[in-house]
Amino acid sequence: MIRYAISMSSIGENLKEEWISAFQNAKLKNVEVILRSFLNTSEHAQTNLELFRRMLDENVIRIASTHLPFAPSENWEISLPDENSRKTVIENIRRIAESHPYLFHRNLTVHASLEPIRDDERKLRIRQACRSIEELLPLAAKLGISINVEYLPRTCIGNREEDLLEITSAFRPEEVGVCMDVNHAMARHAELPQIIEILSPRIRTFHLSDYDGVDERHWYIGQGLIDWRGVMRKIRAIDHDVVLIFETRCTLQGGDWGRPPSDPSFAIRQAERDAFYLENCESLQPALESFRIPGN
């Protein structure tokens, strides 16, 4: 079964009252929680948390996935070579999960590393990531979540199928999976259907957005080069439940994320349209390709 969700990063991580009415009037209710929005003790972060908890309690939204912070590396990077530093990261994760268990549900997205990562340290980094995941398994079982290691870009650990298969194969599929971010394939965008097929036994979630085939852009679906028919065929061939999470932002300029929309309903409405496109891309894409612009 396919379920769709939207990342909090697509809407903007500063919650406002407008979020409530936007989701109340939306077809899309599932969200991926961005934990960094709630982590400090500032009044702003506490206001964010209180409003988010209210939305959960009133069933305005549902959590489909939770995204761990990934920076700064000394606080959150699960593959740190130094053992004391790595153990500090594990304690940080345990602490936030124990203090805010209601923010964790079904899936947990984890980055194995930041970057740059040297070739000569990759094996050690992968072993450290596996060690961290093993230590987090009791917590994951208590919370009822799958730990999903994200497919990452450039030199990060998890920037190729081999990394992710080596990390996840040490664990049961229901315990440790993959979050397949299609924006992170870099120059391999044409290979995305094959990459998905290779990783499909472990894929639990997707981060969906479009890009230029060079570097991550997080554009809306259809604005870049991804072959969505080929991608969706491989997604539909997966024989277990997956969550498709829109991780998009309102920009076509440069490589940064741009600004969040001023009205959260815009981002939600765009995600709903992206879902419509993906659900109907087999007919919509040929229609777009054969469309002739009047007067031209």
Long-range contacts (C-beta under 8 A, 24 or more apart in sequence): 1-241, 1-242, 2-235, 2-236, 2-241, 2-242, 2-243, 2-244, 3-30, 3-64, 3-241, 3-242, 3-243, 3-244, 4-28, 4-30, 4-243, 4-244, 4-245, 4-246, 4-271, 4-275, 5-30, 5-31, 5-32, 5-64, 5-65, 5-243, 5-244, 5-245, 5-246, 6-30, 6-31, 6-32, 6-245, 6-246, 6-267, 6-268, 6-271, 7-31, 7-32, 7-34, 7-67, 7-207, 7-245, 7-246, 7-247, 8-32, 8-33, 8-34, 8-37, 9-34, 9-247, 9-249, 9-257, 10-246, 10-247, 10-248, 10-249, 10-260, 10-267, 10-271, 11-260, 11-261, 11-264, 11-267, 11-268, 12-260, 12-261, 12-264, 12-267, 13-37, 13-48, 13-260, 14-44, 14-48, 14-260, 15-47, 15-48, 15-51, 15-52, 16-51, 16-264, 17-51, 18-263, 18-264, 18-265, 19-51, 19-55, 19-264, 20-51, 20-54, 20-55, 20-58, 20-60, 21-265, 22-263, 22-264, 22-265, 22-268, 23-55, 23-60, 23-61, 23-264, 23-268, 24-60, 25-265, 26-265, 26-268, 26-269, 26-272, 27-272, 28-268, 28-271, 28-272, 28-275, 29-60, 29-61, 29-62, 30-61, 30-62, 30-63, 30-64, 30-243, 31-61, 31-62, 31-63, 31-64, 32-63, 32-64, 32-65, 32-66, 32-67, 32-109, 32-205, 32-245, 32-247, 33-63, 33-65, 33-66, 33-67, 33-103, 33-104, 34-67, 35-66, 35-67, 35-68, 35-69, 35-96, 35-103, 36-69, 38-100, 38-103, 39-69, 39-96, 49-100, 52-103, 53-102, 56-102, 62-105, 63-103, 63-104, 63-105, 63-106, 64-105, 64-106, 64-107, 64-205, 64-243, 64-245, 65-105, 65-106, 65-107, 65-108, 65-109, 65-148, 65-179, 65-205, 65-243, 65-245, 66-103, 66-104, 66-105, 66-107, 66-108, 66-109, 66-145, 67-108, 67-109, 68-93, 68-108, 68-109, 68-110, 68-111, 70-111, 70-114, 71-114, 73-113, 73-114, 76-111, 77-111, 77-113, 77-114, 78-110, 78-111, 78-112, 78-113, 78-128, 78-129, 78-132, 78-133, 79-112, 79-113, 79-125, 79-126, 79-128, 79-129, 79-132, 79-157, 80-128, 81-121, 81-124, 81-125, 81-128, 86-128, 86-131, 86-132, 89-132, 90-132, 90-135, 90-136, 93-136, 93-139, 94-136, 94-139, 97-139, 97-143, 101-143, 104-143, 104-145, 105-143, 105-144, 105-145, 106-144, 106-145, 106-146, 106-243, 107-145, 107-146, 107-148, 107-177, 107-179, 107-204, 107-205, 107-243, 108-140, 108-143, 108-145, 108-146, 108-147, 108-148, 109-148, 109-150, 109-179, 109-205, 109-207, 110-147, 110-148, 110-149, 110-150, 110-179, 111-149, 111-150, 111-152, 111-156, 111-158, 112-149, 112-150, 112-152, 112-156, 112-157, 112-158, 112-163, 112-167, 113-152, 113-156, 113-157, 113-158, 114-156, 115-154, 115-155, 115-156, 116-154, 116-155, 117-155, 117-156, 117-157, 118-155, 122-157, 122-163, 125-157, 126-157, 126-163, 126-166, 126-167, 129-157, 129-167, 130-167, 130-170, 133-167, 133-170, 133-171, 133-176, 134-170, 134-171, 137-171, 137-175, 137-176, 140-175, 141-175, 146-174, 146-175, 146-176, 146-177, 146-204, 147-175, 147-176, 147-177, 148-176, 148-177, 148-178, 148-179, 148-204, 148-205, 149-176, 149-177, 149-178, 149-179, 150-178, 150-179, 150-181, 150-184, 150-207, 151-178, 151-179, 151-180, 151-181, 151-184, 151-185, 151-195, 151-199, 152-181, 152-184, 153-183, 153-184, 153-185, 153-186, 153-215, 153-216, 154-186, 159-184, 159-186, 161-195, 161-198, 161-199, 164-199, 164-202, 165-198, 165-199, 165-202, 168-202, 173-201, 173-202, 176-202, 177-202, 177-203, 177-204, 177-205, 178-202, 178-203, 178-204, 179-203, 179-204, 179-205, 179-206, 179-207, 180-205, 180-206, 180-207, 181-206, 181-207, 181-247, 182-206, 182-207, 182-208, 182-209, 182-226, 182-231, 183-207, 183-209, 183-210, 183-211, 183-216, 183-217, 183-218, 183-247, 184-216, 186-213, 186-214, 186-215, 186-216, 187-213, 187-214, 189-213, 189-224, 189-225, 189-226, 189-227, 190-227, 192-226, 192-227, 192-230, 192-231, 192-234, 193-227, 193-230, 193-231, 193-233, 193-234, 196-231, 196-234, 196-235, 197-234, 197-237, 200-234, 200-237, 200-238, 203-238, 203-242, 204-240, 204-242, 204-243, 205-242, 205-243, 205-244, 205-245, 206-235, 206-242, 206-243, 206-244, 206-245, 207-245, 207-247, 208-244, 208-245, 208-246, 208-247, 208-248, 208-274, 208-278, 209-246, 209-247, 209-248, 210-248, 215-255, 216-255, 217-251, 217-252, 217-255, 218-247, 218-248, 218-249, 218-251, 218-257, 219-248, 219-251, 219-252, 220-248, 220-270, 220-274, 221-246, 221-248, 221-274, 221-277, 221-278, 222-274, 222-277, 223-252, 228-277, 228-278, 228-281, 228-285, 229-281, 229-282, 229-285, 232-278, 232-281, 232-282, 244-275, 244-278, 246-271, 246-274, 246-275, 248-274
